[in-house]
Amino acid sequence: MNNKGKWNNILVPLLSVVLGLVLGALIMFAFGYDPIAGYQSMIKGAFGNSFYIGETLRQATPLVFTALGFSVAYTAGFFNIGVAGQALLGWLCSVWFALTFPELPGLLLLFLSLVVGAVAGAIWAGIAGFLRAYFNTSEVIVTIMLNYTALYTTNYLIRNVLTNASDTTSRIPAGASLRVEWLTTLTKNSTLHAGIFIALFMAVVVWILMKKTTSGFEIRAVGLNPFASKYAGMSTKRNIIVSMLISGALAGLGGAMEGMGTFQNIFVQGAMPTIGFDGMAVALLGLGNPVGILFSALLFGALKIGGNSMPLMAGVPTEVVDIVIASIIFFVGANYLIRFFIDKRARVNKGGVK
């Protein structure tokens, strides 16, 4: 990729964010709210002190996992809509395992609980991968259906297996928790947990996997042209399934972050966890690059946490935050339009037209 392409890949997401914030400001102004005060309160609510910083990082943590999972499948040429369901099953199974084997040593229990969550997500995504590889079914339709299957299965298991007709399970054993005292003290009793370090580690792992390994090269090749990949001797079926397994495992880990770190239990869900669909937006904004995903997840975490302060500090409804996020996603989706104007301006300047 030339320098122009690299700069465009940085400029397009930045413009998407700026345009989304501008549109949010215009909407606030149109309904009689002060956009400057609104955004000031958002920034203060996301980074105003160590507690808010901790909450912002905690909010970003599962988004890194679900975004990485979506990006792996997307690089292979698949739109894994099912990251939400895979995250939910990872959440359920990690908590279930921790509650079932409380006598295990702490670090072993935590490690195995996270592994179980990753395996659960991988299996759930693998169903769609297998059907796509061998029956050419649409992974979009299959993963959407699997999302709802995961939601209602999880709610049933919580009420009828994990509890006695309760909507919330017991808290996991202390040994299975991702909470660490020094992080809690450092961030003034925020819910930030050690999952943030696992997220950073997995971002590096995914970058190495996709950029520096043969498997990553094959996944990217299948995404670019499955027919040429097959002609070159690559197994398209195997790479389809492998990419979906990796995608689901990462999403399952994202769900496990909620069970082992944020909430310490699992409860009946009224809808799919937002970390799934927000993670997809994070991946698109980060252009599927692990480094971009880290910054994008931090932005979304700040928007979500900072947005909670907007009604109290500036009187701006939290729905405006959702409008800003939706606007950013819209402009990310319209990146071809942004690139068109960037390229047009470059051609005009090159031609000497002012």
URUR-V546632 format. One record per backbone hydrogen bond with DSSP energy under -1.0 kcal/mol. CO is the residue of the C=O (numbers start at 1). NH is the residue of the N-H. E is the energy in kcal/mol with one decimal. If there is no record, write none. Layout:
BEGIN
co: {CO:CO}
nh: {NH:NH}
e: {E:E}
END
This chain:
BEGIN
co: {2:3:4:5:6:7:8:10:11:12:13:14:15:16:17:18:19:20:21:22:23:24:25:26:27:28:29:34:35:36:37:38:39:40:41:42:43:44:49:50:51:52:53:54:55:56:57:60:61:62:63:64:65:66:67:68:69:70:71:72:73:74:79:82:83:84:85:86:87:88:89:90:91:92:93:94:95:96:97:101:105:106:107:108:109:110:111:112:113:114:115:116:117:118:119:120:121:122:123:125:126:127:128:129:130:131:131:132:138:139:140:141:142:143:144:145:146:147:148:149:150:151:152:153:154:155:156:157:157:159:167:173:174:178:180:181:182:183:184:185:193:194:194:195:196:197:198:199:200:201:202:203:204:205:206:207:208:213:214:215:216:217:218:219:220:221:225:226:227:228:229:230:235:236:237:238:239:240:241:242:243:244:245:246:247:248:249:250:251:252:253:255:256:257:257:258:260:264:266:273:274:275:276:277:278:279:280:281:282:283:284:286:289:290:291:292:293:294:295:296:297:298:299:300:301:302:303:306:309:310:310:317:318:318:319:320:321:322:323:324:325:326:327:328:329:330:332:334:334:335:336:337:338:339:340:341:342:343:344:345:346:347:348:349}
nh: {6:7:8:9:10:11:12:14:15:16:17:18:19:20:21:22:23:24:25:26:27:28:29:30:31:33:32:38:39:40:41:42:43:44:45:46:47:48:53:54:55:56:57:58:59:60:61:64:65:66:67:68:69:70:71:72:73:74:75:76:78:77:81:86:87:88:89:90:91:92:93:94:95:96:97:98:99:100:101:104:109:110:111:112:113:114:115:116:117:118:119:120:121:122:123:124:125:126:127:129:130:131:132:133:134:135:137:136:142:143:144:145:146:147:148:149:150:151:152:153:154:155:156:157:158:159:160:161:162:165:268:176:177:194:184:185:186:187:189:188:196:197:198:199:200:201:202:203:204:205:206:207:208:209:210:211:212:217:218:219:220:221:222:223:224:225:229:230:231:232:234:233:239:240:241:242:243:244:245:246:247:248:249:250:251:252:253:254:255:256:257:259:260:261:262:263:178:172:169:276:278:279:280:281:282:283:284:285:286:288:287:289:293:294:295:296:297:298:299:300:301:302:303:304:305:306:307:309:313:314:316:320:321:322:323:324:325:326:327:328:329:330:331:332:333:334:335:337:338:339:340:341:342:343:344:345:346:347:348:349:350:351:353:352}
e: {-2.0:-2.6:-2.3:-2.0:-1.1:-2.9:-2.8:-1.5:-2.8:-2.2:-2.2:-2.6:-3.0:-2.0:-2.5:-2.6:-2.5:-2.2:-2.3:-2.4:-2.1:-2.3:-2.6:-2.4:-1.5:-3.2:-1.4:-2.3:-2.7:-2.4:-2.3:-1.7:-2.5:-2.5:-2.4:-1.1:-2.7:-2.0:-2.2:-2.2:-2.2:-2.3:-2.4:-2.3:-2.4:-1.8:-1.4:-1.6:-1.1:-2.4:-2.3:-2.4:-2.6:-2.3:-2.6:-2.0:-1.6:-2.6:-2.5:-1.4:-2.8:-1.2:-1.7:-2.5:-2.4:-2.2:-2.2:-2.0:-2.4:-2.7:-2.8:-1.9:-1.9:-2.7:-2.4:-2.0:-2.4:-1.6:-2.0:-1.3:-3.0:-2.5:-2.6:-2.8:-2.2:-2.2:-2.3:-2.7:-2.2:-2.3:-2.8:-2.5:-2.0:-2.4:-2.8:-2.0:-2.2:-2.6:-1.4:-2.1:-3.0:-2.2:-2.1:-2.6:-2.5:-1.8:-1.3:-1.0:-2.3:-2.3:-1.9:-2.2:-2.4:-1.8:-1.4:-2.0:-2.7:-2.3:-2.3:-2.2:-2.4:-2.1:-2.0:-2.5:-2.4:-2.0:-2.5:-2.1:-2.9:-2.5:-2.6:-1.5:-1.2:-2.4:-2.0:-2.8:-2.4:-1.9:-3.2:-1.5:-1.6:-1.2:-1.2:-2.5:-1.9:-2.2:-2.7:-1.9:-1.6:-2.3:-2.8:-2.0:-2.5:-2.9:-2.8:-2.1:-2.6:-2.0:-2.5:-2.4:-2.4:-2.4:-2.7:-1.9:-1.9:-2.8:-2.2:-2.1:-2.1:-1.8:-2.5:-1.4:-2.3:-2.3:-2.2:-2.9:-2.3:-1.7:-2.4:-2.6:-2.2:-2.8:-2.4:-2.2:-2.1:-2.8:-2.0:-1.8:-1.9:-2.2:-1.7:-1.5:-3.4:-1.5:-1.8:-3.0:-2.8:-2.5:-2.3:-1.4:-2.8:-1.3:-1.4:-1.6:-2.5:-2.3:-2.1:-2.5:-2.4:-2.5:-1.1:-1.9:-2.8:-1.8:-1.7:-2.6:-3.0:-1.8:-2.1:-2.5:-2.6:-2.3:-2.5:-2.5:-2.7:-2.5:-1.5:-1.4:-2.8:-2.0:-1.8:-1.6:-1.1:-1.1:-1.8:-2.5:-2.7:-2.7:-2.4:-2.5:-2.5:-2.4:-2.5:-2.2:-2.7:-1.6:-1.5:-1.0:-1.6:-3.0:-2.0:-1.9:-2.2:-3.0:-2.4:-2.3:-2.1:-2.4:-2.3:-2.6:-2.3:-1.8:-2.2:-1.0}
END
